[in-house]
């Protein structure tokens, strides 16, 4: 079984950065190596 790659604190910080809207979603996802789909899935939760 695959372990989690990002902690809850890391996910929250990525989502908060996306909410600020200072950079595009693509730029935000590229830095930590997260797919855009993962970001949208986290946002739904």
N, C-alpha and C positions, 0 to 999 in steps of 0.2 A: 504494500500500500504506500502511496506517495505521501511524504510529509509536507506540511505547509511551508511555503517558501517565504512568506511575509508574515510578520507578527501583526497582531491587531493594531498596535500603535503605529506601525509603518503604513498600514492600509488607511487608517484614519488621517494620517498626515498627507498622504497622496490625494485622498478625496477632498480634504480641505483646500489643498493647493488648486485642485481642479475647480472648486467652487469660487475661488477668488477671480478666476477668469483672466489672469494676467498673461498666461501663455496658452497655446492651443492644447487640446487633449493629446494630440500626437507627440508634442514636445514633452508633456508631462509624463507620458507613458514610456517614452524612449529612455529617459535618464535611469530609472530603476530596472528597466527591462520587463515591463508589464505590458501585456497586450491590451489594446483598447477594449476588447470584449470583456476582459477581466475587470477593468475599471468600471464599465457599465454594470456588470453583474454585482460588484461590490456596492455600487451606488443604489441598486435596487433593494439590497438587504438593508 
